Amino acid sequence: MVEDKPVPAEEWETVVRSVPLVSVDLVVETDEGVVLGKRENEPARGEWFVPGGTVRKHEQLTDAVHRVAGDELGIPVTIERQLGVYEHFYDVAEFEEAGGKHYVPIGYHVRPSGDAELRPDDQHASLEVFETPFADLDLHPYVEAYLVDAGILPEET
C-alpha cells in the first residue's frame, strides 16, 4: 500500500541527514516550451528548476510522476519516456545540521494532458514556460542535463 502522506516533519530531518532521497524530476514540454518553476526552498532556492518530488514508500515511479505533476503543477501529464537515473548533490538543505542533500532522481519527459492551467504549489514562486534556446536564462547544470537528455537542447561537444 502506498503511503498517502509525506514523512512527518519531525522525522524528515533524520531522513535528509541519513540517506539519499529517491525522487522523480519532470521535464514538462508543452507546444510553447518547457515548464520551469522558480524554487522557494532549498536546495536551489531562487533557481528555475524542473518540478520534482520524492517517491513515497511502495509508490510506483509512474504513479509518483502523476502525483508530483498534480501536486506541484496542478495538471495531469502523459509520460513520453523515462530519461534515466541521475545523482544530485547539494551543499545546503532546509536543515542546517543536515550536511546538504543527496538526491537520486529518475528523470521523466512528460507532456500536459488535457486543458488544465498550471498552478504553482508552495515550493514555487511561479511557474513559467520557457522557449528554447533559453538564451536569457542561466540554467542550473542539473536542469541542462535533463534538457539535453530529453532532446530539447543539443548535446555539448
N, C-alpha and C positions, 0 to 999 in steps of 0.2 A: 504494500500500500504506500502511495506517495505521501510524504509529509506535506500537509497542506499549508504550512506556515514556515517562515524562516526560523533560523536558530534564535532562541531567546537572547536578548541583548546582553544579559549577564554572562552568557556562555560564548558569545561571538568573539570577544577579545581573546579568549583562550584558543579558539579555533584559528583565528588570524595569526596569533603568535606561534602556533604549533605546527600547522600543516599547510601545504599548498592548497589553493581553492580551485576546484574544478568548476568551470563556467562555460557558458556559450556566449559568443560575441557575434553580432549580426551586421553584415554588410547589406543594408536595405537599399536596393536600387529601384528607383521609380523611372518613369519615362522622362522626367526632368533632371534627374541626377541621383546623388547618394545622400541619404539622411544621416546627419551627424547631430549629436547633442552636446551642448556646452555644459560640461560637468560642474556640479555644485559641490561635490565631496571628493575627498582623497580616495584613491590616488588620481592623479591627473586633473586636479581641480583647475577650472578655468580653461581647459583644453577642449577642442572639438574632437569628439571621440565617437566610435560606433557604440550603439546600445548593446548592453550585455548584462548578464547576471549569473549568479551561482546556480549550480544544479542541485536540486534537493535530493535527499536520500530516497532511493527507489524510483526516481523520476527518469523516464526515458529521455535521451538527449533531444529528440524531436519535440517531445512534449515541453521540455524546458524552453526551446526556441519559441514555440507558440505562446507560452506563458509570459516570457520576457517581452515579446512583441506587444502583447496585450497590456502588460503592467507598465512598461516604460514608454510605449508609443501610442497606446490606445487603438491599435489596429490589428486585424488579422493578417497573416502573411502566408505565402506559399514558398516552400523551400525549393530553391533551384538546385543547390548542391552543398555538400559539406566541403569546406576548404582545406581542413586539416587541423592538426593539433599544434599549438604554439606554447611558448613559455614567456611569461611577462614577469619581470622583477621590478619592484618599486622600492625606493628608499623610505617612503612615507606610507602611513596608514592612518585610519581615523583614531587610532590609539597610539600615543607617544611611545609607550613601552613595548609595542608590538614588534619593533625592529623591521618595519616595512611590510610589504605584501608580496606574496608569490602566487601568481595565478597560472593555471594550466587550462587555457581556454581552447575550446573547439570552435573554429570559425565556420559560419554558415553564410552563404549568399542567398538572400531571400528577396521576394518582391511582395509589395502590398497586394492583398486580395480584397476586393470589394471597394466601396466608396468611403470608408471611414476616414475622418480627418485626424491628422497627427495631433496628439495631446501629450505634452511632456509630463513626466512624473516629478516627484520631489528631488530626484537626483540630477535633474537637468534644468538650467535656467531657461533654455529654449531648445527647440528642435528646428533645424533648417535643412533644406535640400540644396546641396551644392553641385554645380555642374563641373564636369571635367574641363580643363586640366587642373583645376583647383589653384589657379595662378596666384590669387591673393590670400591663400590660406597656407599657413605653416603647419603642415600635417605632422602629427606625432608619428615617430617611426613605426610604432605598432599598427597604427591605422594605415599607414602607407603600405606595410607588408600585406595587410588584408586586401587592400585595393589592387595591388599587383596580382595576388593570387586569385582574385575574383575576375581578373582580366579587364578591370576598369582603368588601371594605369599601366603604362608599359613597364616592362622589367628593365631595371637599370643595368647598364653594361659595365 
